[in-house]
Amino acid sequence: MSGLYQRAMAQQALEARRHRYLRRQRVLLLVFAITTVLGYLLLVG
């Protein structure tokens, strides 16, 4: 029983870490897109 519980906890920790990683990736992508658009507008304008 305790082994199953430990495995479930490890799985949950893995999921949380992956969710945090994906959210950070999305934020970095958003920042990159914004800076790209701003740089393009500055160059063109």
PDB file of N, CA, C and O in Angstrom:
ATOM      1  N   MET A   1       0.833  -1.197   0.000  1.00  0.00           N
ATOM      2  CA  MET A   1       0.000   0.000   0.000  1.00  0.00           C
ATOM      3  C   MET A   1       0.871   1.251   0.000  1.00  0.00           C
ATOM      4  O   MET A   1       0.633   2.180  -0.772  1.00  0.00           O
ATOM      5  N   SER A   2       1.891   1.273   0.877  1.00  0.00           N
ATOM      6  CA  SER A   2       2.728   2.464   0.972  1.00  0.00           C
ATOM      7  C   SER A   2       3.548   2.643  -0.311  1.00  0.00           C
ATOM      8  O   SER A   2       3.823   3.770  -0.724  1.00  0.00           O
ATOM      9  N   GLY A   3       3.937   1.522  -0.939  1.00  0.00           N
ATOM     10  CA  GLY A   3       4.691   1.620  -2.186  1.00  0.00           C
ATOM     11  C   GLY A   3       3.857   2.269  -3.274  1.00  0.00           C
ATOM     12  O   GLY A   3       4.347   3.107  -4.031  1.00  0.00           O
ATOM     13  N   LEU A   4       2.592   1.874  -3.346  1.00  0.00           N
ATOM     14  CA  LEU A   4       1.681   2.451  -4.333  1.00  0.00           C
ATOM     15  C   LEU A   4       1.510   3.943  -4.067  1.00  0.00           C
ATOM     16  O   LEU A   4       1.481   4.752  -4.994  1.00  0.00           O
ATOM     17  N   TYR A   5       1.397   4.295  -2.785  1.00  0.00           N
ATOM     18  CA  TYR A   5       1.226   5.698  -2.396  1.00  0.00           C
ATOM     19  C   TYR A   5       2.452   6.520  -2.801  1.00  0.00           C
ATOM     20  O   TYR A   5       2.333   7.631  -3.318  1.00  0.00           O
ATOM     21  N   GLN A   6       3.644   5.939  -2.549  1.00  0.00           N
ATOM     22  CA  GLN A   6       4.872   6.646  -2.911  1.00  0.00           C
ATOM     23  C   GLN A   6       4.949   6.856  -4.415  1.00  0.00           C
ATOM     24  O   GLN A   6       5.371   7.913  -4.885  1.00  0.00           O
ATOM     25  N   ARG A   7       4.535   5.832  -5.171  1.00  0.00           N
ATOM     26  CA  ARG A   7       4.580   5.945  -6.628  1.00  0.00           C
ATOM     27  C   ARG A   7       3.614   7.020  -7.111  1.00  0.00           C
ATOM     28  O   ARG A   7       3.925   7.776  -8.032  1.00  0.00           O
ATOM     29  N   ALA A   8       2.433   7.084  -6.483  1.00  0.00           N
ATOM     30  CA  ALA A   8       1.448   8.101  -6.856  1.00  0.00           C
ATOM     31  C   ALA A   8       1.990   9.497  -6.557  1.00  0.00           C
ATOM     32  O   ALA A   8       1.803  10.422  -7.348  1.00  0.00           O
ATOM     33  N   MET A   9       2.655   9.647  -5.422  1.00  0.00           N
ATOM     34  CA  MET A   9       3.219  10.946  -5.059  1.00  0.00           C
ATOM     35  C   MET A   9       4.318  11.351  -6.039  1.00  0.00           C
ATOM     36  O   MET A   9       4.405  12.512  -6.439  1.00  0.00           O
ATOM     37  N   ALA A  10       5.157  10.385  -6.424  1.00  0.00           N
ATOM     38  CA  ALA A  10       6.223  10.670  -7.383  1.00  0.00           C
ATOM     39  C   ALA A  10       5.622  11.084  -8.724  1.00  0.00           C
ATOM     40  O   ALA A  10       6.112  12.010  -9.372  1.00  0.00           O
ATOM     41  N   GLN A  11       4.560  10.394  -9.137  1.00  0.00           N
ATOM     42  CA  GLN A  11       3.896  10.717 -10.399  1.00  0.00           C
ATOM     43  C   GLN A  11       3.325  12.133 -10.341  1.00  0.00           C
ATOM     44  O   GLN A  11       3.420  12.891 -11.306  1.00  0.00           O
ATOM     45  N   GLN A  12       2.731  12.477  -9.201  1.00  0.00           N
ATOM     46  CA  GLN A  12       2.142  13.808  -9.041  1.00  0.00           C
ATOM     47  C   GLN A  12       3.226  14.888  -9.105  1.00  0.00           C
ATOM     48  O   GLN A  12       3.033  15.938  -9.717  1.00  0.00           O
ATOM     49  N   ALA A  13       4.371  14.618  -8.463  1.00  0.00           N
ATOM     50  CA  ALA A  13       5.474  15.574  -8.481  1.00  0.00           C
ATOM     51  C   ALA A  13       5.980  15.756  -9.908  1.00  0.00           C
ATOM     52  O   ALA A  13       6.291  16.872 -10.323  1.00  0.00           O
ATOM     53  N   LEU A  14       6.062  14.658 -10.656  1.00  0.00           N
ATOM     54  CA  LEU A  14       6.513  14.715 -12.043  1.00  0.00           C
ATOM     55  C   LEU A  14       5.555  15.558 -12.875  1.00  0.00           C
ATOM     56  O   LEU A  14       5.986  16.386 -13.678  1.00  0.00           O
ATOM     57  N   GLU A  15       4.254  15.346 -12.682  1.00  0.00           N
ATOM     58  CA  GLU A  15       3.240  16.117 -13.412  1.00  0.00           C
ATOM     59  C   GLU A  15       3.371  17.604 -13.103  1.00  0.00           C
ATOM     60  O   GLU A  15       3.329  18.438 -14.007  1.00  0.00           O
ATOM     61  N   ALA A  16       3.530  17.932 -11.818  1.00  0.00           N
ATOM     62  CA  ALA A  16       3.638  19.335 -11.416  1.00  0.00           C
ATOM     63  C   ALA A  16       4.868  19.975 -12.051  1.00  0.00           C
ATOM     64  O   ALA A  16       4.813  21.108 -12.529  1.00  0.00           O
ATOM     65  N   ARG A  17       5.985  19.233 -12.052  1.00  0.00           N
ATOM     66  CA  ARG A  17       7.210  19.768 -12.638  1.00  0.00           C
ATOM     67  C   ARG A  17       7.025  20.012 -14.132  1.00  0.00           C
ATOM     68  O   ARG A  17       7.479  21.022 -14.669  1.00  0.00           O
ATOM     69  N   ARG A  18       6.342  19.058 -14.806  1.00  0.00           N
ATOM     70  CA  ARG A  18       6.142  19.216 -16.244  1.00  0.00           C
ATOM     71  C   ARG A  18       5.227  20.397 -16.546  1.00  0.00           C
ATOM     72  O   ARG A  18       5.466  21.144 -17.495  1.00  0.00           O
ATOM     73  N   HIS A  19       4.173  20.567 -15.737  1.00  0.00           N
ATOM     74  CA  HIS A  19       3.259  21.689 -15.945  1.00  0.00           C
ATOM     75  C   HIS A  19       3.995  23.015 -15.770  1.00  0.00           C
ATOM     76  O   HIS A  19       3.809  23.946 -16.554  1.00  0.00           O
ATOM     77  N   ARG A  20       4.831  23.089 -14.735  1.00  0.00           N
ATOM     78  CA  ARG A  20       5.592  24.311 -14.490  1.00  0.00           C
ATOM     79  C   ARG A  20       6.524  24.587 -15.666  1.00  0.00           C
ATOM     80  O   ARG A  20       6.661  25.731 -16.101  1.00  0.00           O
ATOM     81  N   TYR A  21       7.172  23.524 -16.184  1.00  0.00           N
ATOM     82  CA  TYR A  21       8.090  23.668 -17.309  1.00  0.00           C
ATOM     83  C   TYR A  21       7.355  24.177 -18.543  1.00  0.00           C
ATOM     84  O   TYR A  21       7.838  25.074 -19.234  1.00  0.00           O
ATOM     85  N   LEU A  22       6.171  23.594 -18.821  1.00  0.00           N
ATOM     86  CA  LEU A  22       5.404  24.012 -19.990  1.00  0.00           C
ATOM     87  C   LEU A  22       4.960  25.459 -19.856  1.00  0.00           C
ATOM     88  O   LEU A  22       4.986  26.212 -20.830  1.00  0.00           O
ATOM     89  N   ARG A  23       4.550  25.852 -18.649  1.00  0.00           N
ATOM     90  CA  ARG A  23       4.098  27.227 -18.453  1.00  0.00           C
ATOM     91  C   ARG A  23       5.266  28.200 -18.673  1.00  0.00           C
ATOM     92  O   ARG A  23       5.086  29.264 -19.265  1.00  0.00           O
ATOM     93  N   ARG A  24       6.461  27.831 -18.197  1.00  0.00           N
ATOM     94  CA  ARG A  24       7.623  28.691 -18.394  1.00  0.00           C
ATOM     95  C   ARG A  24       7.965  28.791 -19.881  1.00  0.00           C
ATOM     96  O   ARG A  24       8.320  29.863 -20.370  1.00  0.00           O
ATOM     97  N   GLN A  25       7.855  27.665 -20.600  1.00  0.00           N
ATOM     98  CA  GLN A  25       8.117  27.674 -22.031  1.00  0.00           C
ATOM     99  C   GLN A  25       7.159  28.621 -22.743  1.00  0.00           C
ATOM    100  O   GLN A  25       7.563  29.377 -23.627  1.00  0.00           O
ATOM    101  N   ARG A  26       5.866  28.575 -22.347  1.00  0.00           N
ATOM    102  CA  ARG A  26       4.863  29.421 -22.991  1.00  0.00           C
ATOM    103  C   ARG A  26       5.170  30.894 -22.739  1.00  0.00           C
ATOM    104  O   ARG A  26       5.034  31.725 -23.637  1.00  0.00           O
ATOM    105  N   VAL A  27       5.587  31.216 -21.503  1.00  0.00           N
ATOM    106  CA  VAL A  27       5.917  32.605 -21.169  1.00  0.00           C
ATOM    107  C   VAL A  27       7.119  33.073 -21.984  1.00  0.00           C
ATOM    108  O   VAL A  27       7.125  34.190 -22.502  1.00  0.00           O
ATOM    109  N   LEU A  28       8.142  32.216 -22.097  1.00  0.00           N
ATOM    110  CA  LEU A  28       9.323  32.587 -22.869  1.00  0.00           C
ATOM    111  C   LEU A  28       8.961  32.806 -24.330  1.00  0.00           C
ATOM    112  O   LEU A  28       9.455  33.738 -24.964  1.00  0.00           O
ATOM    113  N   LEU A  29       8.094  31.944 -24.866  1.00  0.00           N
ATOM    114  CA  LEU A  29       7.667  32.067 -26.257  1.00  0.00           C
ATOM    115  C   LEU A  29       6.911  33.374 -26.463  1.00  0.00           C
ATOM    116  O   LEU A  29       7.102  34.057 -27.469  1.00  0.00           O
ATOM    117  N   LEU A  30       6.052  33.718 -25.506  1.00  0.00           N
ATOM    118  CA  LEU A  30       5.271  34.954 -25.588  1.00  0.00           C
ATOM    119  C   LEU A  30       6.198  36.171 -25.566  1.00  0.00           C
ATOM    120  O   LEU A  30       6.032  37.097 -26.360  1.00  0.00           O
ATOM    121  N   VAL A  31       7.169  36.165 -24.657  1.00  0.00           N
ATOM    122  CA  VAL A  31       8.124  37.275 -24.573  1.00  0.00           C
ATOM    123  C   VAL A  31       8.918  37.385 -25.868  1.00  0.00           C
ATOM    124  O   VAL A  31       9.145  38.487 -26.367  1.00  0.00           O
ATOM    125  N   PHE A  32       9.339  36.254 -26.410  1.00  0.00           N
ATOM    126  CA  PHE A  32      10.095  36.247 -27.662  1.00  0.00           C
ATOM    127  C   PHE A  32       9.264  36.829 -28.801  1.00  0.00           C
ATOM    128  O   PHE A  32       9.772  37.619 -29.597  1.00  0.00           O
ATOM    129  N   ALA A  33       7.982  36.441 -28.885  1.00  0.00           N
ATOM    130  CA  ALA A  33       7.108  36.949 -29.944  1.00  0.00           C
ATOM    131  C   ALA A  33       6.916  38.456 -29.813  1.00  0.00           C
ATOM    132  O   ALA A  33       6.960  39.183 -30.806  1.00  0.00           O
ATOM    133  N   ILE A  34       6.703  38.921 -28.585  1.00  0.00           N
ATOM    134  CA  ILE A  34       6.489  40.358 -28.365  1.00  0.00           C
ATOM    135  C   ILE A  34       7.737  41.154 -28.741  1.00  0.00           C
ATOM    136  O   ILE A  34       7.638  42.182 -29.411  1.00  0.00           O
ATOM    137  N   THR A  35       8.893  40.691 -28.318  1.00  0.00           N
ATOM    138  CA  THR A  35      10.122  41.416 -28.640  1.00  0.00           C
ATOM    139  C   THR A  35      10.383  41.397 -30.143  1.00  0.00           C
ATOM    140  O   THR A  35      10.879  42.377 -30.698  1.00  0.00           O
ATOM    141  N   THR A  36      10.052  40.285 -30.807  1.00  0.00           N
ATOM    142  CA  THR A  36      10.232  40.196 -32.255  1.00  0.00           C
ATOM    143  C   THR A  36       9.346  41.207 -32.963  1.00  0.00           C
ATOM    144  O   THR A  36       9.800  41.924 -33.854  1.00  0.00           O
ATOM    145  N   VAL A  37       8.076  41.262 -32.563  1.00  0.00           N
ATOM    146  CA  VAL A  37       7.136  42.203 -33.184  1.00  0.00           C
ATOM    147  C   VAL A  37       7.575  43.643 -32.930  1.00  0.00           C
ATOM    148  O   VAL A  37       7.551  44.470 -33.841  1.00  0.00           O
ATOM    149  N   LEU A  38       7.975  43.944 -31.698  1.00  0.00           N
ATOM    150  CA  LEU A  38       8.409  45.306 -31.375  1.00  0.00           C
ATOM    151  C   LEU A  38       9.659  45.680 -32.166  1.00  0.00           C
ATOM    152  O   LEU A  38       9.761  46.793 -32.683  1.00  0.00           O
ATOM    153  N   GLY A  39      10.602  44.757 -32.260  1.00  0.00           N
ATOM    154  CA  GLY A  39      11.812  45.025 -33.030  1.00  0.00           C
ATOM    155  C   GLY A  39      11.490  45.255 -34.497  1.00  0.00           C
ATOM    156  O   GLY A  39      12.068  46.137 -35.132  1.00  0.00           O
ATOM    157  N   TYR A  40      10.574  44.468 -35.034  1.00  0.00           N
ATOM    158  CA  TYR A  40      10.168  44.621 -36.432  1.00  0.00           C
ATOM    159  C   TYR A  40       9.520  45.986 -36.652  1.00  0.00           C
ATOM    160  O   TYR A  40       9.821  46.674 -37.627  1.00  0.00           O
ATOM    161  N   LEU A  41       8.630  46.372 -35.738  1.00  0.00           N
ATOM    162  CA  LEU A  41       7.963  47.678 -35.858  1.00  0.00           C
ATOM    163  C   LEU A  41       8.976  48.815 -35.760  1.00  0.00           C
ATOM    164  O   LEU A  41       8.876  49.805 -36.485  1.00  0.00           O
ATOM    165  N   LEU A  42       9.949  48.673 -34.864  1.00  0.00           N
ATOM    166  CA  LEU A  42      10.969  49.709 -34.727  1.00  0.00           C
ATOM    167  C   LEU A  42      11.804  49.809 -36.000  1.00  0.00           C
ATOM    168  O   LEU A  42      12.127  50.910 -36.446  1.00  0.00           O
ATOM    169  N   LEU A  43      12.154  48.667 -36.584  1.00  0.00           N
ATOM    170  CA  LEU A  43      12.948  48.675 -37.809  1.00  0.00           C
ATOM    171  C   LEU A  43      12.159  49.267 -38.965  1.00  0.00           C
ATOM    172  O   LEU A  43      12.682  50.083 -39.724  1.00  0.00           O
ATOM    173  N   VAL A  44      10.907  48.861 -39.101  1.00  0.00           N
ATOM    174  CA  VAL A  44      10.078  49.332 -40.211  1.00  0.00           C
ATOM    175  C   VAL A  44       9.697  50.793 -40.010  1.00  0.00           C
ATOM    176  O   VAL A  44       9.818  51.605 -40.928  1.00  0.00           O
ATOM    177  N   GLY A  45       9.235  51.125 -38.803  1.00  0.00           N
ATOM    178  CA  GLY A  45       8.791  52.485 -38.534  1.00  0.00           C
ATOM    179  C   GLY A  45       9.999  53.390 -38.386  1.00  0.00           C
ATOM    180  O   GLY A  45       9.847  54.589 -38.153  1.00  0.00           O
TER     181      GLY A  45
END
